[in-house]
Amino acid sequence: MKSSQFSIIQTSDINDFAKCAKMMTETDPWITLDLDYYQCLNAFEGQCKEVYLLKLGEEVAGFVILQMCGTFKGYIQTLCINQTHRGKGFGSILLNFCEEKILKFSPNIFICVSSFNVRAIKLYHKFGFKTVGNLDNFVKDGFTEILLRKTIGPMVLTKKQI
């Protein structure tokens, strides 16, 4: 995919959030988790979040929500690709973008993935993410989220490492 064919832009527009929440309700894992529009829209609320749209011309092909502060700063909270654009490399494009952005200020990248989301798990492992552990009943009763981490080092460097 050539970079001239797509763009990644940051947004804080509530209308963009509404479109993205609707996209979530039309794709897995949110369909399987049975999350409604308002539950998906709630994902955009809170401090320290940055939202980026992956656009093809004027069309939003996908988006990502990053958590940029706190203990798990560099957490990819939500990564969603429109159902019509899945399997075309857009997930990889957004992951590359996230990695480049996050590793500038944190040696760790975190992401959760639903245990039934086999394609996403495969993609994240391909990108070098390792399983940290399972979070049973984390998003919804009866479902397990897998916490993954990709790292280039510890949060605090020793004097030897400096």
C-alpha positions in Angstrom: 0.0 0.0 0.0 1.5 3.3 -1.0 1.4 6.1 1.5 -0.1 8.4 -1.1 -3.2 6.2 -1.2 -4.0 6.8 2.5 -3.5 9.3 5.3 -3.5 9.0 9.1 -4.9 12.1 10.8 -5.6 12.9 14.5 -9.1 13.9 15.4 -11.0 15.1 18.4 -14.2 15.7 16.4 -17.3 14.1 18.1 -18.8 13.5 14.6 -15.7 11.4 13.8 -16.1 9.5 17.1 -19.8 8.8 16.2 -18.8 7.4 12.8 -16.1 5.3 14.4 -18.4 4.0 17.1 -20.9 2.9 14.4 -18.0 1.2 12.6 -17.3 -0.8 15.8 -20.9 -2.0 16.1 -20.7 -3.4 12.5 -17.5 -5.4 13.0 -16.0 -8.0 15.3 -15.0 -8.3 18.1 -17.7 -5.8 19.1 -20.5 -7.8 17.4 -19.6 -11.0 19.3 -19.2 -9.0 22.5 -22.7 -7.6 21.8 -21.7 -4.0 22.5 -24.1 -1.4 21.4 -23.5 2.0 19.8 -23.4 3.9 23.1 -21.0 1.4 24.7 -18.7 1.8 21.7 -19.0 5.6 21.8 -18.0 5.5 25.5 -14.5 4.1 24.3 -13.6 7.7 23.2 -14.2 9.2 26.6 -11.4 9.9 29.2 -8.2 11.7 29.6 -5.0 11.1 27.7 -6.6 9.5 24.7 -5.5 10.2 21.1 -7.7 9.1 18.2 -6.3 8.7 14.7 -8.3 8.0 11.5 -6.9 6.0 8.7 -8.5 7.6 5.6 -8.7 6.6 2.0 -9.5 9.9 0.4 -12.5 11.1 2.4 -13.5 7.6 3.6 -12.5 6.3 7.1 -11.1 2.8 6.5 -10.1 2.4 10.2 -9.0 4.1 13.4 -7.1 3.7 16.5 -7.5 5.0 20.1 -4.3 5.3 22.0 -3.9 5.8 25.8 -0.9 8.1 26.2 -0.4 8.4 30.0 -0.6 6.3 33.1 1.0 3.0 34.1 0.2 1.5 30.7 1.1 4.6 28.6 1.4 3.4 25.1 -1.7 1.3 25.3 -3.5 0.6 22.0 -7.0 0.7 23.5 -9.0 0.2 20.3 -7.9 -0.7 16.7 -10.7 -1.1 14.2 -10.7 -1.6 10.5 -13.9 -1.2 8.6 -15.3 -4.6 7.6 -15.0 -3.8 3.8 -11.3 -3.0 4.2 -10.2 -6.0 6.3 -7.5 -8.2 5.0 -5.9 -5.4 2.9 -3.0 -4.5 5.2 -4.7 -1.6 7.0 -4.3 -3.2 10.4 -0.6 -3.5 9.8 -0.4 0.1 8.7 -2.1 1.3 11.9 0.1 -1.0 14.0 3.3 0.4 12.4 2.0 4.0 13.0 1.2 3.2 16.7 4.6 1.5 17.2 6.5 4.5 15.7 4.5 7.0 17.8 4.6 5.1 21.1 8.2 4.0 21.1 9.2 7.7 21.0 8.1 8.1 24.6 7.7 4.6 26.0 9.7 1.4 25.7 6.4 -0.7 25.9 3.4 -1.1 23.8 0.3 -2.8 25.2 -2.8 -4.1 23.5 -5.7 -6.3 24.5 -7.4 -8.7 22.1 -10.4 -10.9 22.5 -9.4 -14.6 22.8 -11.8 -15.5 19.9 -10.3 -12.9 17.6 -7.8 -15.3 16.0 -6.9 -13.1 13.0 -6.0 -10.2 15.3 -4.0 -12.4 17.6 -2.0 -13.8 14.7 -1.3 -10.2 13.4 -0.2 -9.0 16.8 2.2 -12.0 17.3 3.6 -11.3 13.8 4.4 -7.8 15.0 6.3 -9.1 18.0 3.7 -8.8 20.7 4.0 -11.4 23.5 1.2 -12.6 25.8 1.3 -11.1 29.3 -1.8 -12.9 30.6 -5.5 -13.5 30.3 -8.1 -11.2 31.7 -11.3 -13.3 32.2 -14.6 -11.4 32.2 -12.7 -8.1 31.5 -15.0 -6.5 28.9 -18.0 -8.8 29.3 -18.9 -11.9 31.3 -18.0 -15.1 29.6 -15.2 -13.6 27.5 -11.5 -13.4 27.9 -9.2 -10.7 26.8 -5.5 -11.4 26.2 -3.1 -8.7 27.3 -0.1 -8.4 25.0 3.1 -6.4 25.3 5.8 -5.5 22.8 8.9 -4.0 24.4 12.3 -2.6 23.7 13.3 -2.3 27.3 12.2 -1.5 30.9 10.5 1.7 31.9 13.4 2.7 34.2 17.0 2.3 32.9 19.8 1.3 35.2 23.0 3.4 35.4 24.7 0.7 33.2 22.1 1.2 30.5 22.4 5.0 30.4 
